[in-house]
Each structure stands twice: as structure tokens, then as C-alpha cells.
Amino acid sequence: MGNLMLRIKLHNSMRLSPADAVYQIACFVILVFAFVTVFFPLAFCVASSLSSAEQINAGRVFLWPRGFSLNAYKSAFEYPLLMTGFLNSCFYVFFGTIVSVTLILLAAYPLSRKDLFLRKFFLYFFVITMFFSGGLVPNYLLVRDLNLMGSRGSQVLAFMFSCYNMIIVKSYFQSSLPQSLLDAAHIDGCGDVRFFFIIALPLSVPVIAVMILYNAVGIWNSYFKGLMYLLRLDTYNFQMILQQILFVANLPPEIMESMNPERVRQIYDIMQEIRYTVLVIGALPMMVLYPFIQKYFIRGIMIGSLKE
């Protein structure tokens, strides 16, 4: 009872000023609007994926399934290219994230050290590429000359380094690893390489987790890289398979009439039924990954956002 009275007195003594009250109300309204904007499409897709095709075509599905059915999920998992694309995307995310995060860490740590020879030159060299890059054509020619066209390696190696993310990690190293810690390690006989792996990396888990999330989400949602470099159906990622499904499901009637009506109708019905299901399947991996990284997300971004 005494603790409750103390909390009430503390609350009364900390009354908000009119400006603070308006600010908090505005923040609340904006956050509610953002939540509804994000939640509504996701809830609609989930409800539609659990509804019958008749109810979806009739426009009766809103935020709750109508004519509950799991046929769409059954059809989706029986569609061979969908599972191939899903597994390919998992492959690209796993190896692409490893390569990208490794390169970012190996570049960010030396640039965070003030005793690095020609440090400013290398730093300016990286920063310049953020404003002036060779463009898409040189990247395409490089992938072609490396004989990676049409291979899964093109999705791992193309666009595998982000200078922006490297600067965030560099700032994190500078703010989280004081010079005194490095000096103490050197006194104890710890070399630079050992310091990086034994001390720097374990203390940088928050920003590493953020980089993993950034790269995993970016690679998973990537469509343009696959469109440029993938030539065979068995190498397509999930987003390209999804694009094909949505394209067939939205064929104009005049195009459908010019083709085999029965066959096109069968494909159309299947694609119409599973298009919301594949959207849910596509969003699910990142939704599962985020809770494991969320506790590091804010800390890693806030500390890493302090630029030199």
C-alpha cells in the first residue's frame, strides 16, 4: 500500500506540461496510424490465405477468414517451383549474409583504428563510392566476366558489400572499444588479430545482429538481382517465383481468351487461390528471425549511428 501511494505521489509530481502532452498525443496517433498501415495488409493476407477461393473472388474477406480452408497451403506446398524458390532464397540468405557481414567487419574494424596507416585515405575512398559508383553496367560486366551468369554464386557475390553498413559498424567499434582496452590487451601480449576475434567481436554482438538482420531481409526480399543474373528456373529465388504467380493470377481476360481456355482457367484458379498464401510464406521467415534479434536492434543502431 505504501509503494502504491508513493507511485501516485510520484506520478502527480511529474505532470506533463501542455507541450509534452501534445507531443505524446501526436506520437501516439502517429504510432497507431503506422501500426494500422502495417497490420492491415498482413492481416488481410493471412485471412485470405485461410479462406476459400469463392469467398476471396466475391470480395467477402476482410480481417477474418471466410469459408475456412487450408487448400491454398496444400496447393502451395505441392507447387514444385515454389519450394525450389523458397530453398534457393534460404541458400542465398545464409551464404550472402555470411559473406556480406564478414566483409563489413573486416573493413570496419581497421578503419576504426586511429593508428591505421593511410586511414583517412581509405575512409574517403569508401565514402566516395556512396556518391559516385560505376553503376549497374560495370557490375553486370563483372559478374559476366567471372562466369557467374545464371549461377547461384551471382546472388551471393553481386552487391555483397554495403559501405553505409560498414560506416555504422565502424562507428560502433569506435564508440564501444576504448583505446585503453586495446592498450591493456597489448600489454598482456594480445596481438591485433587476436584482439579482433577474442575481444572486439564478442563485444559487438548488438551491431553484428543488426547487420545480420539488415542483410538477411535485403537478400530475402531481393528481386532485381535475380532478374538480372538468374537464367534458369531451378535457380530462381522466392520473390521471382512469387512474381510469376502474381502475374498469372492477374492476367487480363482478353489474354486468357486468346489461350487454351480450360488450361488457363485451371492455372488461374490455382494461382488465385495461393497468391495470398505465398505472401504469408514469404513474410514468415523474417517474422521468425526478428524476435531473436530485436533485443539487439535498438542498441546496435543507436550506438552505431554516432558518426565520427
N, C-alpha and C positions, 0 to 999 in steps of 0.2 A: 504493500500500500504506500509506503514511504517513497519507493522508487517511482511509482506511478505519479504521485504528487510532484516529485522532483522533475519528472519529464514534462508535466503540464506547465509548471512554472518556467522551465527552460524554453518550452515552445512559445509561451506568452511573451517571454523576454526577447524572443528572436522574431518578432513580427516583421513581415516583409514591407518594404516601402512600396508606394504605388508603382514606381518604375519597375521594381523587381517583380511585383505581382503581374504586371502587364507582360513582362519578359517571359515569365514562367508559363502564363496562359498561352502566349504566342508559340512557345516551344512545344507545349502540349498539343495544340491544334495542328502544328506542322507535323509532329511525330505521328499523330492519329491519321492524318491525311497520307503520310508516307506508308504507314502500315496497311491502310486500306488499298492503296495503289499497288503494293507488292502482294498482299494477301489474296485479293480478289481473283487475279488471273490464275494463281496457283490453286486456289480452292475450286475454281471453275473447271480447271483441267482434271483435278482429282475426281470431282463429281462426275464429269463427263466420261472419264475412263471407267467408271463403275456403273455406268448407265447403258441401257440398250440402244442400239443404233436408231430404232424408231423414235425413241424419246429425244435423242440428240437432233435428228433431222427435223423433228417437229418443233424444236426450239423450246422444249419444256424443262430443260435442265438449267438450274441457276447455281446454287451453292450446295445442293443436296442431291444425291443420286436418285434418278427416276428409272424404274424398271431395272432394279439391281441385277447386274450381270458381270461375270468375270470372263466372258468370251473374248473381250478385247485383249486381255492379258494372255489368254491362251493362244490367240491368233498371233500376237506379237512374238511370243517365245517360239512359236512354230515357224516364224518367218526367218529363213536362214541368214539372209543378209543383215538383218537387224542384230542378231547375236554376234555375227562376224564383225560388224562395225563397233559394237559395244566392246568386244575383246580387243580390237585394234586400238580404240581410244584408251583403254586401260593400259595397253602397252606403251602408247605414245606419252601418256601422262606420267607413268612410272619412270621411264628412262629419260624422257625430256626434262622432268623436274630434277632428277639427279644431276644431269649434265649442266643444266642452267644454274642451279643453286651452287654446285661445286665451282663453276667458273666465277660466279659472283663473289663467293667467299674468298677465292684465291686472288681476285683482283682488288677487293675492298680492303682486306687486311693490310697488304703492303702500302696502299695509298693512305691508310690511316696513321701510318708511322711517319713521324716528322723527320726521322733520320734516313729516310729512303733517298737514295741518290736520284737527282732529277725528278723529284716527286711532283713539283708543280707542272713540269713539262708533261708528264704522263697524265696528270689530272686534267689539265687543259685539253689534252688530246682526246680523252674520253668525253669531256663535256662538249667539245666542238661537234662530235658525231651526233649529239642530240639535236643540233640545229641544222647541220649540213651533212647529209648522208648520201651515199651513192644512189639510193633509190631501189626500186623494185627490179629493174632490168639487170644490174650487176649481181644482185642476189640470185636471180634466176640463172644467169650465166655461170655463176659459181657452182650452184647445185648441179647444173648440167655437166660442167667440166669435171666434177667429182664423180660422175656416173651414178648419181643418186636419184635421177628422174624415175618416178614410178616405184621407188623402193620405200620401205618404212623408215630407213635412215634419214630420208629427207625431212620427215616430220620431227625428228629428234635434233637434227643439226641446223636446220634453217631457223633463223631468228632466235637462236638459243641464248643470246646474251642481251640483257637489258641494262643500259647504262644508268637509267633512272633508279632501278632497284639497287644497283651497285653503290650509288651515292648514298642511298638510305642506309645500307649496311655499313658503309664506311663511316658515316656519321654516328651510327650506333657504337662501332668499335671505339671511336674517339671519345665518346661520352661515357662509355661503360668500362673501359680498360685504362685506368690511370697510368701515367708514366712510372709512378712509384712501384706499381705491381710488376711492371716489366723489369725495373732495376733490381727489385728483390729477387726475381727469378734468375736474372743474370748472375747475381752474387752467389746464388745457390748452384750455379753451373748449368742452368737451363738454357739451351740454345733457342734461337728464334723459331725454328721448325717445331721443336717440342713444345714451346710456349703456345704456339698457334693451336696445336692439336690437343694439348693437355689442359690448357687454361682458357685460351680465348674462345674456343668453340663451346665448351660446356657453359661458359658464362653468357653466351649469345643465343641460347635456345629460343627466347622470345622472337627475335628478329629472323632467325632461321625458320621458325614455324610460320611466320608471316610470309616469307619468301616462298616456302613450300605451298602455302595456300594460294598466293598470287599466281605462281606458275602452273599449279595444278588446274585451277579454274580457267586460266587463259588457254592452256593447251586443250582442256576438255571442251571448251566452247569454240575452239578454233575451227573455222570453216574455210577461210581463204587459202591457208597453206595447203590443205588437202586438194582444193580446187586447182591450185597451180601445179602441184608436184605429183599427185597420185593419178595413175592411169588405169589401174585395174580394180575391179570391184572387190576383190579379196583383200585389198589394202585400204579401202575406204574407211574413214573414221565414222563415228556415230552420227555426227552432225551432217555429213554428206548423205548418209542413208536416210536420215530424218528429212532432209530437203527433198529427196526423191519421193518419199511417202507423201509429204505435203503437196508436192507438185501433182502427183497422180490424183490425190483426193480433191484437188481444186481445178481439175481440167474443165475448161468451158464446155457447155453442152454441144456446141457446133463441132468441136474437135472429136468429142465422143461419138457423135453421129456418123462421122466420116470413117470410123474404125469398126472393127467387129463388135456389134452392139452387145452381144451376150458376154463375150470375154471381157470387154471393157467394163460392163456393169458389175461383173464378179469382182474384178480388181478394185473398182471404185467403192463397192460396199465394204470390202475388207479394209481398204485404206481409210475410208471414212470412219470405220469403227475403231481403228487402232491409232489414229493420229494423235489423240489426246493421251493415249496410253504411253506412246513413245516419248511424249513431252515429260510425263511424270518419271519414266525410267531414266531419261536423260538428266533430270534435275536431282534425282535421288542420290547418286554418289557424292556430289558436292555437299548436299544436305547432311549426309552421314559424316563426311570428313570435317565439316566446320565445327561441330561441338567439341572435338578433340583439340582444336587449335584456338578456339575462341578466347580461352583464358590468357593466351599469349598475345592476342591480336592487338588490343589497345596499347598495352605496354610496349610492344615492339614498334608499332607505328609512331607513337608519341616520342619515344626516345630517338628513334631513327630519323625523325623528321627535323631534328635540330641540325641545320646546315652549318658548315664552318664559315 
